[in-house]
């Protein structure tokens, strides 16, 4: 109730002209330069995507007070991080010589076990995942201020929990847990993270049509930066959106390996629509679940089709397929099979860490996340044909009862 009252009060002040919360490009750039000690941007390639994002936020997102403040602060921090990363590459020239060798990318529809798989693999001492705190506050590329940066990130999650208490039911997250790649490519302002948080259809349309090499070039530089602090291990990375950009991913990482998780798409669409509704509803008072349902069904059906076509251009041995139900039923056995496929060995130490994590984080630890397609204006019988080719290709059985989805 307090949040709603704050949003109403701020809206009234805006209408009377006493408060201006518009996120303007030049003001944000100037603020970032000041926070970075007067440094200017060396690479201005991000300005076009930033412009599309800001325009879409202004014209379409219908942000409330919390949303406008969150968008401004997030974008400002991304800009400051860019400036700090450019400075750090000058101060620590060996960052540029860091070799990113044979990274493992986890892809698949959202809500298919990708987050759990990412968290488990990151526990293997031979792997390294970007942690949330170091993605949010990556500079300096040393241990300096590490505890402070972790604590600052943890505070952000406290605020998120207050604003969106249902979020923790839908997604495993924390300051010292692995972070998705969308939080890295957000620094290039080429990321579907913005679309998940805000209703920005014009930006999304532009983003989907873009050639993503600039985002992956930045992604590689970001990993080099993090690797400078802790070198010597293979990266394990994750984001469903990598399915849109396989060619750019392989161009940046020619020796990359890919794990794709699979689950009945109709279950995924309902869950993803629920998560998107929770997040957008935090930052806007005008959220249409039916609109979100249509968006999710069309977007992810298109992404699956795109990725199936892209996969066919590359050797099958670069991809490992993991069934969600199998993974949930036998997570460690599934991971052992993944290791065997790529010629790796699951050590007893890594297996023990994984089993301990699973014991500490049972399913629905923070409460059950329940949803149906009908909540988002979708009819299972009508949506099911979109995913026929995908089911057929990966031997997924259609739901026995569409009415139960």
Rosetta blueprint (number, residue, H / E / L):
1 X L
2 X H
3 X H
4 X H
5 X H
6 X H
7 X H
8 X H
9 X H
10 X H
11 X H
12 X H
13 X H
14 X H
15 X H
16 X L
17 X L
18 X L
19 X L
20 X L
21 X L
22 X L
23 X L
24 X L
25 X H
26 X H
27 X H
28 X H
29 X H
30 X H
31 X H
32 X H
33 X H
34 X H
35 X H
36 X L
37 X L
38 X L
39 X L
40 X L
41 X L
42 X L
43 X L
44 X L
45 X L
46 X L
47 X H
48 X H
49 X H
50 X H
51 X H
52 X H
53 X H
54 X H
55 X H
56 X H
57 X H
58 X H
59 X H
60 X L
61 X L
62 X L
63 X E
64 X L
65 X H
66 X H
67 X H
68 X H
69 X H
70 X H
71 X H
72 X H
73 X H
74 X H
75 X H
76 X H
77 X H
78 X H
79 X H
80 X H
81 X H
82 X H
83 X H
84 X H
85 X H
86 X H
87 X H
88 X H
89 X H
90 X H
91 X H
92 X L
93 X H
94 X H
95 X H
96 X H
97 X H
98 X L
99 X L
100 X L
101 X L
102 X L
103 X L
104 X E
105 X E
106 X E
107 X E
108 X E
109 X L
110 X L
111 X L
112 X L
113 X L
114 X H
115 X H
116 X H
117 X H
118 X H
119 X H
120 X H
121 X H
122 X L
123 X L
124 X L
125 X L
126 X L
127 X E
128 X E
129 X L
130 X L
131 X E
132 X H
133 X H
134 X H
135 X H
136 X H
137 X L
138 X L
139 X L
140 X L
141 X L
142 X L
143 X L
144 X L
145 X L
146 X H
147 X H
148 X H
149 X H
150 X H
151 X H
152 X H
153 X H
154 X H
155 X H
156 X H
157 X H
158 X H
159 X H
160 X H
161 X H
162 X H
163 X H
164 X L
165 X L
166 X L
167 X H
168 X H
169 X H
170 X H
171 X L
172 X L
173 X L
174 X L
175 X L
176 X L
177 X L
178 X E
179 X L
180 X L
181 X L
182 X H
183 X H
184 X H
185 X H
186 X H
187 X H
188 X H
189 X L
190 X L
191 X L
192 X L
193 X H
194 X H
195 X H
196 X H
197 X H
198 X L
199 X L
200 X L
201 X H
202 X H
203 X H
204 X H
205 X H
206 X H
207 X H
208 X H
209 X H
210 X L
211 X L
212 X L
213 X H
214 X H
215 X H
216 X H
217 X H
218 X H
219 X H
220 X H
221 X H
222 X H
223 X H
224 X H
225 X H
226 X H
227 X H
228 X H
229 X H
230 X L
231 X L
232 X L
233 X L
234 X E
235 X E
236 X E
237 X E
238 X E
239 X L
240 X H
241 X H
242 X H
243 X H
244 X H
245 X L
246 X H
247 X H
248 X H
249 X H
250 X H
251 X H
252 X H
253 X L
254 X L
255 X L
256 X L
257 X E
258 X E
259 X E
260 X E
261 X E
262 X E
263 X L
264 X L
265 X H
266 X H
267 X H
268 X H
269 X H
270 X H
271 X H
272 X H
273 X H
274 X H
275 X H
276 X H
277 X H
278 X H
279 X H
280 X H
281 X H
282 X H
283 X H
284 X E
285 X L
286 X L
287 X L
288 X L
289 X H
290 X H
291 X H
292 X H
293 X H
294 X H
295 X H
296 X H
297 X H
298 X H
299 X H
300 X H
301 X H
302 X H
303 X H
304 X H
305 X H
306 X H
307 X H
308 X H
309 X H
310 X H
311 X H
312 X L
313 X L
314 X L
315 X L
316 X H
317 X H
318 X H
319 X E
320 X E
321 X E
322 X E
323 X E
324 X H
325 X H
326 X H
327 X H
328 X H
329 X H
330 X L
331 X H
332 X H
333 X H
334 X H
335 X H
336 X H
337 X H
338 X H
339 X H
340 X H
341 X H
342 X L
343 X L
344 X L
345 X L
346 X L
347 X L
348 X H
349 X H
350 X H
351 X H
352 X H
353 X H
354 X H
355 X H
356 X H
357 X H
358 X H
359 X H
360 X H
361 X L
362 X L
363 X L
364 X L
365 X L
366 X L
367 X L
368 X L
369 X L
370 X L
371 X L
372 X L
373 X H
374 X H
375 X H
376 X H
377 X L
378 X L
379 X L
380 X H
381 X H
382 X H
383 X H
384 X H
385 X H
386 X H
387 X H
388 X H
389 X H
390 X H
391 X H
392 X H
393 X H
394 X L
395 X L
396 X L
397 X L
398 X L
399 X L
400 X L
401 X L
402 X H
403 X H
404 X H
405 X L
